[in-house]
Amino acid sequence: MTDADGRSLAGAKILTEPSPISEIAPSRSRSDGSFDLARYGLPPGRYTVTARLEGYHDASVEVDARTGPVHVEIVLHSDGG
């Protein structure tokens, strides 16, 4: 997870649909911008992963995690505030 300039963003809230992990235990990005949803026991499937961080617009990506771990890059853009 980075900003538009490529800087890592820590503390972004990570949500998934159709099984929102936020109701189980919110996941947050680490200091290097990475996050790991596997520890929440999500079953293999297709998900929309959304990152949310104060001061930035939300960003979402479609993830197909039916075959194992997936690496995705999410870029958050400042909301100008």
SEBAZA-942831 format. One line per 10 residues: number of its first residue (from 0); for each residue x, y, z of N, C-alpha, C. Coordinates in nm, 3 decimals. Example, Ala and Ser with C-alpha at 12.3 -4.5 7.8 and 13.67 -1.06 7.14 Angstrom:
2
0 = 1.319,-0.569,0.780,1.230,-0.450,0.780,1.320,-0.330,0.780 | 1.285,-0.225,0.708,1.367,-0.106,0.714,1.290,0.003,0.787
This chain:
81
0 = 0.084,-0.114,0.000,0.000,0.000,0.000,0.089,0.122,0.000 | 0.068,0.209,-0.097,0.149,0.329,-0.107,0.060,0.449,-0.138 | 0.122,0.568,-0.127,0.054,0.687,-0.175,0.095,0.708,-0.320 | 0.046,0.814,-0.381,0.073,0.839,-0.523,0.221,0.861,-0.552 | 0.300,0.897,-0.450,0.443,0.918,-0.467,0.526,0.793,-0.436 | 0.459,0.680,-0.407,0.529,0.556,-0.381,0.571,0.534,-0.237 | 0.531,0.623,-0.146,0.565,0.606,-0.004,0.470,0.506,0.060 | 0.526,0.417,0.141,0.445,0.317,0.213,0.350,0.385,0.309 | 0.230,0.329,0.320,0.130,0.383,0.411,0.095,0.279,0.517 | 0.121,0.313,0.641,0.088,0.224,0.754,-0.046,0.263,0.813
10 = -0.115,0.165,0.868,-0.237,0.192,0.943,-0.364,0.201,0.862 | -0.357,0.175,0.732,-0.478,0.178,0.651,-0.568,0.061,0.690 | -0.696,0.086,0.704,-0.792,-0.019,0.736,-0.820,-0.098,0.608 | -0.816,-0.231,0.619,-0.837,-0.319,0.505,-0.971,-0.389,0.523 | -1.058,-0.378,0.423,-1.190,-0.440,0.425,-1.204,-0.533,0.307 | -1.282,-0.639,0.323,-1.307,-0.729,0.211,-1.457,-0.748,0.193 | -1.496,-0.765,0.071,-1.634,-0.800,0.035,-1.624,-0.922,-0.055 | -1.704,-1.023,-0.040,-1.831,-1.026,0.030,-1.823,-1.065,0.176 | -1.707,-1.095,0.230,-1.696,-1.134,0.371,-1.616,-1.029,0.446 | -1.683,-0.924,0.493,-1.607,-0.815,0.556,-1.535,-0.859,0.683
20 = -1.403,-0.858,0.677,-1.326,-0.898,0.795,-1.335,-0.793,0.903 | -1.379,-0.672,0.869,-1.388,-0.568,0.970,-1.483,-0.609,1.082 | -1.577,-0.697,1.052,-1.669,-0.744,1.156,-1.604,-0.848,1.246 | -1.496,-0.911,1.197,-1.425,-1.012,1.276,-1.313,-0.943,1.354 | -1.221,-0.887,1.282,-1.107,-0.815,1.340,-1.048,-0.728,1.231 | -1.054,-0.597,1.247,-1.002,-0.510,1.140,-0.855,-0.539,1.110 | -0.823,-0.546,0.984,-0.684,-0.562,0.942,-0.632,-0.423,0.907 | -0.507,-0.399,0.936,-0.444,-0.271,0.905,-0.312,-0.296,0.834 | -0.276,-0.203,0.748,-0.147,-0.217,0.678,-0.032,-0.194,0.777 | 0.078,-0.266,0.753,0.197,-0.255,0.838,0.279,-0.132,0.799
30 = 0.389,-0.109,0.869,0.472,0.009,0.843,0.528,0.011,0.702 | 0.545,-0.107,0.641,0.595,-0.112,0.503,0.481,-0.110,0.400 | 0.357,-0.092,0.449,0.241,-0.086,0.359,0.179,-0.221,0.328 | 0.240,-0.329,0.377,0.187,-0.462,0.345,0.074,-0.499,0.440 | -0.004,-0.598,0.399,-0.108,-0.653,0.484,-0.130,-0.797,0.445 | -0.184,-0.877,0.539,-0.201,-1.019,0.517,-0.340,-1.059,0.565 | -0.424,-1.097,0.471,-0.560,-1.137,0.506,-0.571,-1.285,0.538 | -0.469,-1.363,0.504,-0.476,-1.509,0.525,-0.494,-1.545,0.671 | -0.440,-1.467,0.760,-0.450,-1.499,0.902,-0.592,-1.491,0.956 | -0.683,-1.433,0.877,-0.823,-1.424,0.919,-0.906,-1.542,0.871
40 = -0.842,-1.636,0.803,-0.911,-1.757,0.763,-1.013,-1.737,0.651 | -0.991,-1.638,0.567,-1.083,-1.619,0.454,-1.073,-1.739,0.361 | -1.183,-1.796,0.322,-1.178,-1.909,0.229,-1.134,-1.862,0.091 | -1.077,-1.950,0.011,-1.041,-1.913,-0.126,-1.164,-1.859,-0.198 | -1.144,-1.758,-0.281,-1.255,-1.699,-0.355,-1.217,-1.566,-0.417 | -1.318,-1.501,-0.471,-1.299,-1.368,-0.531,-1.347,-1.264,-0.430 | -1.266,-1.161,-0.413,-1.297,-1.056,-0.316,-1.269,-0.918,-0.375 | -1.339,-0.821,-0.322,-1.303,-0.681,-0.342,-1.233,-0.638,-0.215 | -1.109,-0.594,-0.228,-1.031,-0.548,-0.114,-1.025,-0.396,-0.120 | -1.069,-0.333,-0.011,-1.072,-0.187,-0.005,-0.980,-0.139,0.106
50 = -0.901,-0.036,0.075,-0.813,0.027,0.174,-0.871,0.164,0.209 | -0.869,0.195,0.337,-0.928,0.321,0.386,-0.831,0.382,0.487 | -0.793,0.507,0.463,-0.701,0.577,0.553,-0.739,0.724,0.556 | -0.748,0.780,0.677,-0.785,0.921,0.691,-0.689,1.008,0.610 | -0.746,1.103,0.537,-0.667,1.193,0.454,-0.648,1.146,0.311 | -0.703,1.026,0.280,-0.690,0.968,0.147,-0.826,0.919,0.098 | -0.842,0.914,-0.033,-0.960,0.853,-0.092,-0.949,0.702,-0.078 | -1.060,0.635,-0.052,-1.061,0.488,-0.050,-1.018,0.436,-0.187 | -0.955,0.319,-0.187,-0.916,0.254,-0.312,-0.951,0.106,-0.300 | -1.002,0.049,-0.410,-1.041,-0.092,-0.410,-0.979,-0.164,-0.528
60 = -0.952,-0.293,-0.508,-0.904,-0.380,-0.614,-0.979,-0.511,-0.606 | -0.996,-0.575,-0.720,-1.058,-0.708,-0.727,-0.946,-0.811,-0.713 | -0.968,-0.910,-0.628,-0.867,-1.012,-0.601,-0.927,-1.150,-0.623 | -0.857,-1.234,-0.697,-0.897,-1.372,-0.715,-0.803,-1.458,-0.633 | -0.848,-1.496,-0.514,-0.764,-1.573,-0.422,-0.809,-1.718,-0.416 | -0.847,-1.772,-0.530,-0.893,-1.911,-0.534,-0.779,-2.010,-0.540 | -0.661,-1.965,-0.581,-0.550,-2.058,-0.602,-0.435,-2.038,-0.505 | -0.450,-1.953,-0.405,-0.343,-1.932,-0.308,-0.315,-1.786,-0.286 | -0.202,-1.755,-0.222,-0.168,-1.616,-0.190,-0.162,-1.529,-0.315 | -0.202,-1.405,-0.298,-0.205,-1.309,-0.408,-0.136,-1.181,-0.364
70 = -0.055,-1.125,-0.451,0.009,-0.996,-0.425,-0.068,-0.890,-0.502 | -0.114,-0.788,-0.433,-0.183,-0.677,-0.499,-0.118,-0.547,-0.456 | -0.126,-0.449,-0.542,-0.076,-0.317,-0.509,-0.194,-0.222,-0.505 | -0.204,-0.149,-0.395,-0.310,-0.051,-0.380,-0.244,0.085,-0.360 | -0.288,0.182,-0.439,-0.236,0.318,-0.429,-0.349,0.407,-0.379 | -0.321,0.478,-0.269,-0.419,0.573,-0.215,-0.378,0.713,-0.256 | -0.477,0.792,-0.295,-0.453,0.930,-0.337,-0.507,1.025,-0.230 | -0.427,1.126,-0.200,-0.465,1.223,-0.099,-0.597,1.289,-0.134 | -0.677,1.316,-0.029,-0.804,1.384,-0.054,-0.786,1.536,-0.052 | -0.660,1.580,-0.038,-0.630,1.723,-0.045,-0.660,1.797,0.083
80 = -0.705,1.724,0.185,-0.743,1.789,0.311,-0.631,1.805,0.400
